[in-house]
Amino acid sequence: MSFVGSPSKEAFGIGVAQFQEISDQESKIQRKHCFIMGTRRKGRELALQALYQIEITGDASIAAVELFLSHFEGSAEAKEFARRLVSGVVSQRAEIDRLIQQCTDHWKLMRMAKVDLVILRMASYELVFCPDIPLNVSLDEAIEIGKRFGTDDSANFINGVLDQVAHSSGAKLQ
């Protein structure tokens, strides 16, 4: 049965087997894309929570991060991405904080909502120190995570600050 206006496999001049093979290949590509995006999103969310814990406790030791990750679900790939982000943010915190402070008029870092600050640090790390992650992905993910974990105003605030960070740092400009 074919819907009016929808092309049939015969309209493309291919047989049923070829049509199924193309459809299977497209499904594999979509699943791989969703797996990568889902894995990275989970990794970012784990990193956010671990960095928030570090912000509250002051304990940025590897043991504390590993203990944290052992209590949460996530694939090995997601946890490895979380470790990469946590390690990077912790090691580059002074530079990241300088960039954020430079881009936030009338805001002191210690007065910002902790969740927003941690998201800003994490995304700024991606923007400046992770050339393998596209700028738009870093921005979009930070905004979406801000919507999920922050306040009603978090997404707009995060978007505005990260736009300034990207421009002022020359992040990923080609």
C-alpha positions as CSV (number, residue, x, y, z in Angstrom):
1,M,0.0,0.0,0.0
2,S,1.3,3.4,-1.0
3,F,0.2,6.8,0.2
4,V,-0.8,9.4,-2.3
5,G,2.2,11.6,-3.0
6,S,4.7,9.3,-1.4
7,P,7.2,7.7,-3.8
8,S,7.4,4.0,-4.0
9,K,10.6,2.0,-4.2
10,E,9.7,1.3,-7.9
11,A,9.7,5.1,-8.5
12,F,13.4,5.2,-7.8
13,G,14.2,2.4,-10.2
14,I,15.5,0.0,-7.6
15,G,14.5,-3.4,-6.5
16,V,13.0,-4.5,-3.1
17,A,16.4,-5.9,-1.9
18,Q,18.3,-2.7,-2.8
19,F,15.6,-0.5,-1.2
20,Q,15.8,-2.6,2.0
21,E,19.7,-2.4,2.0
22,I,19.6,1.4,1.7
23,S,17.0,1.6,4.4
24,D,19.1,-0.6,6.7
25,Q,22.2,1.6,6.0
26,E,20.3,4.8,6.9
27,S,19.0,3.2,10.1
28,K,22.5,2.2,11.1
29,I,23.7,5.8,10.5
30,Q,20.9,7.2,12.5
31,R,21.5,4.8,15.4
32,K,25.2,5.6,15.4
33,H,24.4,9.4,15.5
34,C,21.9,8.9,18.3
35,F,24.4,6.7,20.2
36,I,27.2,9.3,19.9
37,M,24.9,12.2,20.8
38,G,23.3,10.3,23.6
39,T,26.7,9.2,25.0
40,R,28.1,12.6,24.9
41,R,25.0,14.2,26.5
42,K,25.1,11.6,29.3
43,G,28.8,12.3,29.7
44,R,28.1,16.1,29.9
45,E,25.4,15.5,32.5
46,L,27.7,13.3,34.6
47,A,30.5,15.9,34.3
48,L,28.1,18.6,35.4
49,Q,27.1,16.7,38.5
50,A,30.7,15.8,39.3
51,L,31.9,19.4,38.8
52,Y,29.0,20.6,41.0
53,Q,30.1,18.2,43.7
54,I,33.7,19.5,43.4
55,E,32.4,23.1,43.6
56,I,30.5,22.3,46.8
57,T,33.1,20.0,48.5
58,G,36.3,21.4,47.2
59,D,37.6,17.8,46.6
60,A,38.8,17.5,43.0
61,S,40.8,14.4,43.5
62,I,40.7,11.5,41.0
63,A,39.4,9.3,43.8
64,A,36.5,11.6,44.5
65,V,35.5,11.7,40.8
66,E,35.8,8.0,40.4
67,L,33.7,7.4,43.6
68,F,31.1,9.8,42.2
69,L,31.0,8.1,38.8
70,S,30.7,4.6,40.4
71,H,27.4,5.7,41.9
72,F,25.8,6.7,38.6
73,E,24.7,4.8,35.5
74,G,26.3,5.5,32.2
75,S,28.2,3.7,29.5
76,A,32.0,3.4,29.7
77,E,32.1,5.9,26.8
78,A,29.9,8.4,28.7
79,K,32.0,8.1,31.8
80,E,35.2,8.5,29.9
81,F,33.9,11.7,28.2
82,A,32.8,12.9,31.7
83,R,36.3,12.3,33.0
84,R,37.8,14.2,30.1
85,L,35.5,17.2,30.8
86,V,36.0,17.1,34.6
87,S,39.8,16.8,34.2
88,G,39.9,19.6,31.7
89,V,37.8,22.0,33.6
90,V,39.7,21.4,36.8
91,S,43.1,21.8,35.1
92,Q,42.1,24.9,33.1
93,R,39.8,26.5,35.7
94,A,41.8,29.7,36.2
95,E,41.8,30.4,32.5
96,I,38.2,29.4,32.1
97,D,37.1,31.6,35.0
98,R,39.1,34.5,33.6
99,L,37.3,34.2,30.3
100,I,33.9,33.9,31.9
101,Q,34.5,36.9,34.2
102,Q,35.7,39.0,31.3
103,C,32.4,38.1,29.4
104,T,30.0,38.8,32.3
105,D,29.3,42.5,33.0
106,H,28.2,43.2,36.5
107,W,28.4,39.5,37.5
108,K,30.9,38.1,39.9
109,L,31.5,34.3,39.6
110,M,30.8,33.7,43.3
111,R,27.3,35.3,42.9
112,M,26.3,33.2,39.9
113,A,24.0,30.2,40.4
114,K,26.4,27.2,40.9
115,V,24.7,25.1,38.3
116,D,25.0,27.9,35.7
117,L,28.6,28.5,36.6
118,V,29.5,24.8,36.3
119,I,27.7,24.6,32.9
120,L,29.6,27.8,31.8
121,R,32.9,26.3,32.9
122,M,32.3,23.0,31.1
123,A,31.1,24.6,27.9
124,S,33.9,27.2,27.9
125,Y,36.4,24.3,28.3
126,E,34.8,22.6,25.2
127,L,34.9,25.9,23.2
128,V,38.5,26.8,23.9
129,F,40.3,23.5,24.5
130,C,38.4,20.9,22.5
131,P,38.8,21.5,18.8
132,D,37.3,18.1,18.0
133,I,33.9,19.3,19.3
134,P,32.0,21.7,16.9
135,L,31.2,25.1,18.4
136,N,27.5,24.8,17.8
137,V,27.4,21.4,19.5
138,S,29.1,22.8,22.6
139,L,26.7,25.8,22.7
140,D,23.5,23.8,22.0
141,E,24.4,21.1,24.6
142,A,25.1,23.7,27.3
143,I,21.8,25.5,26.6
144,E,19.9,22.2,26.7
145,I,21.6,21.1,29.9
146,G,20.9,24.5,31.4
147,K,17.2,24.0,30.6
148,R,17.2,20.7,32.3
149,F,19.3,21.4,35.4
150,G,19.1,25.2,35.8
151,T,16.4,27.8,36.3
152,D,13.9,29.2,33.8
153,D,16.5,32.0,33.1
154,S,19.5,29.7,32.8
155,A,19.4,28.9,29.1
156,N,19.3,32.5,28.0
157,F,22.0,33.5,30.5
158,I,24.2,30.6,29.4
159,N,23.7,31.4,25.7
160,G,24.6,35.0,26.2
161,V,27.7,34.4,28.2
162,L,29.0,31.6,25.9
163,D,28.4,33.7,22.8
164,Q,30.7,36.3,24.4
165,V,33.3,33.6,25.4
166,A,33.3,32.2,21.9
167,H,33.9,35.6,20.3
168,S,36.4,36.9,22.8
169,S,38.5,33.8,22.9
170,G,38.4,33.2,19.1
171,A,37.1,29.7,19.9
172,K,37.2,27.4,16.9
173,L,37.4,30.2,14.3
174,Q,38.7,28.9,11.0
